[in-house]
Structures are given as C-alpha cells and as structure tokens.
C-alpha cells in the first residue's frame, strides 16, 4: 500500500493533481485495468479510445495523457491524477512498485546434476533436476529453474534467468540480463539437409547461437544454430511465445517479434523492427531498420528501412488498404464488366 504522493515521488512525476489539490492523496492498494478498477486502485488512460472511462472508472487515481480536459474531468470526480506524454510507460513503472517477479534465493537443489567441469558463479540458484553439462560457464546471480538442461560448453551471462524446462544446446552463448521462458529451445540444430539421388544427406550444424545482453525469449520459441557461422540476436530484442528463428539469422537490437512469427534460414533483420503475429519471412530476405510487418504478412523479398508492409505476399501497407477497400466491391465490378461486354458485343 502506498500513498498517491509516494507513487508520484517514486515515479518522478511532476505534472500531477497534487499541485492544485494537495489534500487529495488517496491510499493506493494496487493497480488495475481502467474498466475493472475499484476504489483504492491506480489505472491509466491511453489515447482517445479510452477517454470516456474517466467518467466511468472507480479508480482512485489515474495516469492520463497531457490533456487538460481529461485532467479536469478527473479532478471533478475527485480522482487523483498524473499527466504524462506516455501514460502506458508510466503505468509500467507503477506496476513495478506493486509487483516483483518471483526470484528464488541462491541455492543449489540436491537433485540438480552439475558436471564437475562446469563453472558456477556467485549467488546462483539451480532448481531441482536441472542438468548442467561439462564445460558450461554460469555467471553470477543466474537463476536456473527446475528441469532446465544446459548442454556442454554453453555460456550464460550474469543475472540471466532460465525458466523451467527450457533447453540450451551446445555452442550457445547467452549474455547478461536475458530471460529464457519455459519450453524455449536455444541453439538446437538448424534444418540442414542436402538432397541427393538416394535421399537427404544431413549437414551437421557446427555454428554458434548468440544472444546478446537483455534478450528475452518467450515460451516454446526456438532459435536454431547454423551449419557454419552464427545465429545472432542483438541486445534488448524481445521475442514472444511460439516464434521460430532459423539457422544463420541475424536479428538486430531493440526488435519486437510477436507470437507465431517465423524466419527461414539466413534472414537478416535490422534494428528496431516490429514483426506482428504470424509474420513469415522467406530464406535470405533482409528487413531494414525500423520496418514494421503487420499480422500474417508473408515476406519474400527485401523490405526497405522504415517501410510498413501487409499481406501475402507483403506489399506496402497503404497499397494493401486501397486494395482491401476495392475487394468487397469485386462482385459489383464484375457485373459492371459483364454489362460492358454485352454492350460491346451488340455493337
């Protein structure tokens, strides 16, 4: 429980209702979505779509856009408020004041299997039935939850968290402050087979998989190692659940990749790229810095930096919207075409 004024202080907020209504300093017991908020909770309004909730919500405090009208509406309802240029970002900071993710105290469970040649740093937690094989290097403050398997020669950076049942294969290097969620498989063999007259010849995957600092990988996602060279995910990139990144891909920094997206081998993704759910990228395609692919986009060719693409095959988003506007009129246009053909035949 925190007083509203304490939250303001901890968030370093300067534009608040306390300036004009210092006596309105409610106790905040938690956080909530604006349409579910109860007295004692803090919520937020993001953009005009949710502005009407200022008149409806039961929240005791709100994080608002820099909109004087909304601020006055909140004050009229005796709701304390913080005004911010990015209310969602401030709300994310508020959540961190009330919720701390589970992080076990350092210990090594007696059922964990750790090879004598493995190097274990300071203040590490290793859960039950985890397996750490020969030559692995585990940094300081690492958390390894139950049933994690770490193959030989793997390197894990300081403070990284490996959630239950993930697998880290050989020739993998994971940086500091990464999070690998349950069921993810990092560094498994890429899909390398060479066709021959008698069937498929397996190409061994001798390359490396590298995750730089601050990378997060969602549940049941897979990042494959290549035959040669490396698959690399640059710092601070965030990967959702059920994403597949094929062998030899290079993904830049500060990207966000949503669920069920998939990359074939050798794809190059620039920095700050956004891939929405179920985006598919063909072999060797290059995505430029700052590009955005909307849901289910099928990318077969290179995408220019800053472009927004939609559809399969992916085309510029504005072109797709124009085409979509015409699509539902196709039956009518077809009838018009038939009439024109009949007129032409009569002439």
C-alpha positions in Angstrom: 0.0 0.0 0.0 1.3 3.4 -1.0 0.0 7.0 -0.7 -0.6 8.6 -4.1 2.1 11.2 -3.2 4.6 8.4 -2.6 3.9 7.0 -6.1 4.3 10.4 -7.6 7.7 10.7 -5.9 8.9 7.2 -6.9 7.9 7.8 -10.5 9.5 11.2 -10.6 6.2 12.7 -11.8 5.9 16.5 -11.9 2.6 17.2 -13.6 0.0 15.9 -11.1 -3.2 16.8 -9.3 -1.3 17.4 -6.1 -0.3 20.8 -7.4 -3.8 22.1 -7.1 -5.4 19.5 -4.8 -2.7 18.6 -2.3 -5.4 17.3 0.1 -6.4 14.6 -2.3 -3.8 12.0 -1.5 -5.6 8.6 -1.5 -4.0 5.3 -0.4 -3.4 3.1 -3.4 -3.5 -0.7 -2.7 -2.9 -1.9 -6.2 -3.3 -1.5 -9.9 -6.0 -2.4 -12.4 -7.3 -2.0 -15.9 -9.4 1.1 -16.2 -12.6 -0.8 -16.9 -12.1 -3.1 -13.9 -10.6 -0.6 -11.4 -12.1 -0.4 -7.9 -11.6 2.2 -5.2 -8.0 2.2 -4.0 -6.5 1.2 -7.3 -4.4 3.1 -9.9 -5.1 2.8 -13.6 -4.3 4.7 -16.8 -5.9 6.2 -19.9 -4.1 5.8 -23.2 -5.5 7.9 -26.1 -9.0 9.0 -27.1 -10.3 5.4 -27.4 -10.4 5.1 -23.6 -11.1 8.7 -22.7 -14.7 8.0 -21.8 -13.6 5.8 -18.9 -12.6 8.9 -16.9 -16.3 9.5 -16.3 -17.0 5.8 -15.5 -14.0 4.3 -13.7 -14.0 3.6 -9.9 -10.2 4.1 -9.7 -8.9 6.4 -7.0 -6.0 7.6 -9.3 -5.3 7.7 -13.0 -2.3 8.2 -15.2 -3.6 10.5 -18.0 -2.3 11.9 -21.3 -1.4 15.6 -21.2 -4.9 16.6 -21.9 -6.3 19.4 -19.7 -9.9 18.4 -20.4 -9.3 14.9 -19.1 -7.4 16.2 -16.1 -10.3 18.5 -15.2 -12.8 15.6 -15.6 -10.7 13.5 -13.2 -10.4 16.4 -10.7 -14.2 17.0 -10.8 -14.7 13.3 -9.9 -12.2 13.6 -7.0 -9.7 11.3 -8.8 -6.0 12.0 -8.3 -4.0 12.0 -11.5 -0.6 12.1 -13.1 -0.2 13.6 -16.6 2.4 12.1 -18.9 3.3 12.1 -22.6 3.4 8.3 -22.5 0.8 7.1 -19.9 1.4 3.4 -20.7 5.1 3.8 -19.9 4.5 5.5 -16.6 1.9 2.8 -15.8 4.5 0.1 -16.4 6.7 1.9 -13.8 3.8 1.9 -11.4 3.2 -1.9 -11.8 6.8 -2.4 -10.7 6.1 -0.6 -7.5 3.4 -3.2 -6.5 4.7 -6.4 -8.2 8.1 -8.1 -8.0 8.6 -11.2 -10.1 9.4 -14.4 -8.3 13.2 -14.8 -7.9 14.4 -17.6 -5.7 17.2 -17.1 -3.2 20.6 -18.5 -4.2 20.9 -22.2 -3.6 21.6 -25.5 -5.5 18.9 -28.1 -5.2 20.3 -31.5 -4.1 18.7 -33.2 -7.2 20.5 -30.9 -9.7 23.1 -32.6 -11.8 26.2 -30.5 -12.3 29.3 -31.7 -14.1 32.5 -31.2 -12.1 34.0 -29.3 -15.1 31.1 -26.7 -15.1 31.9 -23.3 -13.8 29.2 -21.8 -11.5 29.3 -18.1 -10.5 28.3 -16.5 -7.2 24.8 -16.2 -5.8 23.3 -18.7 -8.4 20.0 -20.6 -8.0 19.8 -24.0 -9.6 16.5 -25.8 -9.2 15.5 -29.4 -8.9 16.5 -31.8 -11.6 18.3 -29.2 -13.6 21.3 -30.6 -15.7 24.5 -28.6 -16.4 26.9 -30.4 -18.5 30.7 -30.3 -18.9 32.4 -27.0 -19.6 29.4 -24.9 -19.1 30.0 -21.4 -17.6 27.3 -19.9 -15.5 27.7 -16.2 -14.5 26.9 -14.5 -11.2 23.3 -14.2 -10.0 21.9 -16.5 -12.6 18.6 -18.3 -11.9 18.1 -21.8 -13.4 14.7 -23.1 -12.6 13.8 -26.8 -12.4 14.4 -29.2 -15.3 16.5 -26.8 -17.3 19.1 -28.6 -19.5 22.3 -26.9 -20.3 24.5 -28.7 -22.8 28.3 -28.8 -22.8 30.3 -25.6 -23.3 27.3 -23.3 -23.0 28.0 -19.8 -21.6 25.3 -18.0 -19.5 25.8 -14.3 -18.6 25.3 -12.6 -15.2 21.7 -12.4 -13.8 20.1 -14.2 -16.7 17.0 -16.2 -15.8 16.3 -19.6 -17.4 12.7 -20.7 -16.7 11.6 -24.3 -16.1 12.0 -26.9 -18.9 14.0 -24.8 -21.3 16.9 -26.3 -23.2 20.2 -24.6 -24.1 22.1 -26.6 -26.7 25.9 -26.7 -27.3 27.6 -23.8 -29.0 25.3 -21.3 -27.4 26.3 -18.1 -25.7 23.7 -16.1 -23.8 24.6 -12.7 -22.5 23.7 -10.9 -19.2 20.2 -10.0 -18.0 18.5 -12.3 -20.5 15.2 -14.2 -19.8 14.5 -17.5 -21.5 11.0 -18.7 -20.8 9.7 -22.2 -20.3 9.9 -24.7 -23.1 12.2 -22.5 -25.3 15.0 -24.2 -27.1 18.1 -22.2 -27.9 20.8 -23.4 -30.2 19.3 -26.7 -31.5 20.3 -28.0 -34.9 19.2 -25.9 -37.8 17.2 -27.6 -40.6 20.1 -28.6 -42.8 19.7 -31.4 -45.3 21.2 -31.7 -48.8 19.1 -33.6 -51.4 20.8 -36.5 -53.2 19.7 -39.1 -55.7 19.1 -41.5 -52.8 17.5 -39.2 -50.3 18.7 -36.5 -47.8 22.2 -36.0 -46.6 22.4 -34.4 -43.2 24.5 -31.3 -43.0 25.9 -31.1 -39.5 25.2 -27.8 -37.7 28.6 -26.7 -36.4 27.9 -23.0 -35.9 27.0 -20.9 -32.9 23.9 -19.3 -31.4 24.5 -15.9 -29.7 22.0 -14.0 -27.6 23.4 -10.6 -26.6 22.6 -8.8 -23.3 18.9 -8.1 -22.4 17.3 -10.5 -24.9 14.0 -12.2 -23.8 12.7 -15.3 -25.5 9.1 -16.5 -24.9 7.7 -19.9 -24.1 8.2 -22.7 -26.7 10.2 -20.5 -29.0 13.1 -21.9 -31.0 16.4 -20.3 -32.2 18.5 -22.6 -34.3 22.2 -22.8 -34.8 23.6 -22.9 -38.3 25.9 -25.2 -40.2 28.7 -22.6 -40.1 28.9 -19.0 -38.7 26.3 -17.9 -36.2 22.7 -17.1 -35.5 22.7 -13.9 -33.5 20.0 -11.9 -31.6 21.3 -8.4 -30.8 20.8 -6.7 -27.4 17.4 -5.9 -25.9 15.4 -7.7 -28.6 12.1 -9.2 -27.3 10.7 -12.4 -28.7 7.2 -13.7 -27.9 5.9 -17.2 -27.5 6.0 -19.8 -30.3 8.4 -17.9 -32.5 10.9 -19.8 -34.8 14.2 -18.2 -35.9 16.0 -20.4 -38.4 19.7 -21.1 -38.7 22.0 -18.3 -39.6 19.5 -15.5 -39.0 20.8 -12.1 -37.7 18.3 -10.1 -35.7 19.2 -6.5 -34.7 18.8 -4.7 -31.4 15.5 -3.5 -29.8 13.3 -5.5 -32.1 9.9 -7.0 -31.0 8.8 -10.2 -32.6 5.2 -11.3 -31.8 3.8 -14.9 -31.4 4.0 -17.5 -34.2 6.3 -15.4 -36.3 8.8 -17.5 -38.3 12.0 -16.9 -40.1 13.6 -19.2 -42.6 17.4 -19.6 -42.7 19.7 -16.7 -43.3 17.2 -13.9 -42.7 18.7 -10.5 -41.7 16.5 -8.2 -39.6 17.7 -4.6 -38.8 17.4 -2.7 -35.6 14.0 -1.6 -34.1 12.0 -3.8 -36.4 8.5 -4.8 -35.4 7.1 -8.2 -36.6 3.4 -8.8 -35.7 1.9 -12.2 -35.1 2.3 -15.0 -37.7 4.6 -13.0 -39.9 6.6 -15.3 -42.1 9.9 -14.4 -43.7 11.4 -16.4 -46.6 15.0 -17.6 -46.8 17.7 -14.9 -47.1 15.3 -11.9 -47.0 16.6 -8.6 -45.5 14.4 -6.4 -43.3 15.6 -2.8 -43.0 15.9 -0.8 -39.8 12.6 0.4 -38.3 10.4 -1.6 -40.6 7.0 -2.9 -39.5 5.3 -6.1 -40.8 1.6 -6.4 -39.8 0.0 -9.6 -38.7 0.3 -12.6 -41.1 2.5 -10.7 -43.6 4.4 -13.0 -45.9 7.7 -11.5 -46.8 9.5 -13.0 -49.8 11.7 -10.1 -50.8 13.8 -7.4 -49.1 12.0 -4.6 -47.1 13.3 -1.1 -47.1 14.1 0.7 -43.8 11.1 2.3 -42.2 8.6 0.5 -44.5 5.2 -0.8 -43.3 4.1 -4.0 -45.1 0.9 -6.1 -45.1 -0.4 -9.1 -46.8 0.9 -12.2 -48.6 3.0 -11.6 -50.5 3.7 -8.5 -48.4 3.1 -5.1 -50.1 3.2 -1.5 -48.8 0.5 -1.1 -46.1 -1.2 1.9 -47.9 -1.4 -0.1 -51.1 -2.9 -3.0 -49.2 -5.6 -0.8 -47.6 -6.6 0.6 -51.0 -6.8 -3.0 -52.4 -8.8 -4.1 -49.4 -11.3 -1.3 -50.0 -11.8 -2.5 -53.5 -12.0 -6.2 -52.7 -15.6 -6.2 -51.3 -16.8 -4.4 -54.4 -15.4 -7.1 -56.8 -18.9 -8.7 -57.3 -20.4 -5.4 -58.3 -17.5 -4.5 -60.5 -17.7 -8.0 -62.2 -21.4 -7.4 -63.0 -20.5 -4.0 -64.5 -17.8 -5.6 -66.6 -20.3 -8.2 -67.9 -22.7 -5.4 -68.9 -20.0 -3.6 -70.7 -19.0 -6.8 -72.5 -22.7 -7.3 -73.6 -22.8 -3.7 -74.9 -19.6 -4.2 -76.8 -20.9 -7.4 -78.4 -24.1 -5.7 -79.6 -22.1 -3.1 -81.4 
